[in-house]
Amino acid sequence: MHRVLCLHGYTQNAKKFRDRTGPFRRNMRRRMELVYMTAPLEATVEFARSGSNEGGGGDPSTTDEEGPSAAWWNPRATPLETWMDIRHSADAVMRTMRELGPFDGIVGFSQGAGMAAVVLALMHRAAVVPAAEDDSDVDGALVGWARSLPPLRFAFLFAGFYPDAPQFDALLTAPAGDAGREQSSSARRLRIAVPSLHVVGIRDAVVAPERGRELAARAFDGSAVVAEHDGGHFVPCNAAWRNRYQKFLDSVGGAQ
């Protein structure tokens, strides 16, 4: 059985995401053991109410009974401040992976899919770029953390989007190499090689489906699969989708 870490959307938490993915959990219970974690930051009230697309929100703030209204990052005045939120959350995710792992895969929904992409990018860079050759403008401490983790084998990303941070772009850019050697931007792109299924809703009014396709195209290699459902901002799990998830797991092999 695959052990899988699950990252919720903006304003959600582990309990709320677990409750909302009940059909997915039940349908996949023989294939995946799902471990849910809560993001380390509190969602800002103004952002949670705004329904802004930038944060990948889409859920009303949680009630007291449902637990904290959490976020992987919040909107900040500068890209660097936003990245500091993302950095803090990436550190928390990787600590969870070390303490509760090893994990075979990762599930991300909405902002959680963006967070999963950041962690996957860190792990991919750690795997393909030797520490001694890495660029000084890349977050070496985070990449160093990633070097200590066993590789993930697959990712399910629902209603995801590409994190709009220059530091994320830097993670996906290969070192420049010798100063006199020129490389095209496409040649220097480090695309995440973990097999990934990107599920987008064509009626998603919170995170437009184009943003999920952009995440797959810009951050992942050719093994990424984009699949559409005809609904909105949720994880589909009828019989047809259950079969599709099963086939995706079959394609990556391993635990049954």
N, C-alpha and C positions, 0 to 999 in steps of 0.2 A: 504494500500500500504506500502511496506517495504521501509524504508529509509536506503540507503547503501553508505558507504564511499569507494571511489575508489583510489587505490594507483598505480601509474604508474611505468614503468620500468626505468632502468638506462639510463640517457641522455634525457629522456622525461620530460614532465611537464603536468599539469592538462589539458591545452588546447589540446596538441598533443594527449594525451591519449583519451580524449573525442572524438576528431575527428576520431581516429583510431578505436574506439569502436562504431562508428555510427550504424552499423547493430545490434549489441548487445543492444544498448540503445533503438533503435526503436522496436525491437522484445520484449523487456522486459518492455516497458514503462507503461503497465497496471499493472505490478506487483512490479516494483521497481522504486523509485526515486533515481537517482544516483548523488552523490555529489563528485566532483573531487577536490583533493588538490595537490599542488605542493610540492615536497620534499624541505626541508630547506637548502640543501647544493648544491653547484655548482659541477657538474661532472668534474673531472680532465681531461684536454684535452688529455693527453697521454693515459689514460685509455679508454676514449670515442673512441679514434681512434684504440685502440688495438684489440677491439672485444673480449677481454678476457672473458672466461666463468665464472671467479670467481665472477665478479660483476653482472652477469646476464644481461649484456647489450643487444647488438643485434640491436640497432638502431643507425644510424648515428647521430652526433650532430645536435641539432635543429638549424634551421635558425633564423635570427633575427625576421622574421615575426611570427615564431612559438613560440617565447618566450625563456626563459632560458633553458639551458641544465642542468637538475637537477639530484641529486642523494640522495638516503637515506643514503648511506655511500660510501666512496672511499677506495681504497687499501692504507694501511698504513704500516709503518715499523714494527710495533708490533701488536699482537692481542689486547692489551689494547687500543692502539690508534684507531684501527678499531672499538672497542666497544664504544669508546667515540663518534664517529660519529653515530653509531647505537643508542646510548643512547639519543643523541641530537634529532635525528629524531623521536624516540619513544615518547619523551616528546612532540614534535610538533604534532604528530598524536593524542595523548591523549588530548592535549589542544583543537585541532579541534573538537574532539568528544564531549568534554564538551561544547564548544561554539556553535556548530552547530547541536548537537544531540538533543534527543537521536537517536542512530542508531540501526537498527535491524541486519545489516550484514556488511560484508566487502568484497571488491573485490581487489585482488592484481595480478599484472602481472609482471613476471620475478623478478627483485630485489624487486619490490613492494610486491610480494607474500612472499618473505623472511621477509620483514618488517612487513607485516600483521601477519606472524607467531610469530614474536617477541612480538607484541602487544597482540595477543591472549594468548601467554604463560604468559605474565605479568598478564593478567586478570584472567587466570585460576589459577595461583599461589595465587593471591589475594583472590580468592574464596574458595580455599581448604586448605590453610595454615594460621593459625592464626598468626597475627603479632608477638605476644610474643614468638612463637615457631620457628620463621624463623631463618635460618642460617645467620651468619654474613657476609659470602662471597657472598650473594645475594644482588643485588642493591635494598635496602630497600626503598629508596626514590621513585624509579620508581614503585615498587610494591604498595607503598602507594598511588600514583596517581591512579593506576589501581583500587584500592579499592573504589574510589569515582565514578566509571563509572557503568552505568547499563550494564548488560551482553549482549553480542552479541549472536544472535541466529543461525547464519550460516556464512559460508565463501566460496567464489568462488576463487580458486587460480589457475592461469594460468601460465604454464611454470615456476613453482616455483623451489626453491632449499633450502636446509637446510643451514642456516647461520653458517658459520664456525667460531664460537667464543666460547671460553670456558665459557664465561658468559651466553650465551644462553643455553648451556648444564646445567649450574647451575640452571637456572630458571626451567628446566624440571626435576630436581632432588629433591626428598622430603628431608626434614630435617633428619639428622642422628638420632635424638632421643637420648635416653639415651646412654651414652658413652659405657656401657657394652653390649649393644644390637647390634647384627650384622644383617644387612639386605643385601640381594643380590642386585646387581645393577638394575635388572629388577623390583624387588619389590619396589625400591625407585624411579622408573621412574614416573613422573607426565605427563601423556599424555593429550593433549588438548582435551576436551570433546565436543567442539562446532562442530556440524555437518558440514562437509567440503566436497566440490567437487574439486578434483585436476585434472586439464585438462592438458595433455601433448601431444606434437606433436612428432610422431615417426620419423619425418624428421627434427626435430629442431636441427640446427647446432650451435645454440648459447647456449642454456641450454639443455643438453642431457636429454631425457625422464627419464633416470634412476635417475636423480637428483630430479625430481618431485616425483617419487615413493618413494625415500628415505625420502623426507620431510614428506610425508603422513605416512610412516611406523615408523619413529623415533620420530616425534613430536606429532602425533595425535593418538587418540584411535581407536577402531575398527569400529566406525561409519564413518570414513573417506572413501570416494569413489574415486578411481582413474579411470579416463576415458581417452582413447586415441583417437586422430584424426590422419589422415594420412598426415597432413601437417607439417609446420614448426613453426616458432616463432610468433604466432599470436593467437587472440581469435576467435575460430571458431563460426559461427553463421548462418548456413544454417537451413532449416526447421527441420531437424533431431535434430540438437543441440538445437534449440529453445525449442523443445519438451522435451529434456533431462533436460534443465535448469528449465522448468516449473515443471516437475515431481519432481526435487530436492526440489524446493520451496514448492510444495505440501507436501513433506515428512516432512518438518520442521513445517508446519502449520502456523497459524497466519494470518497476513494481506493478503487480496486477491486483 
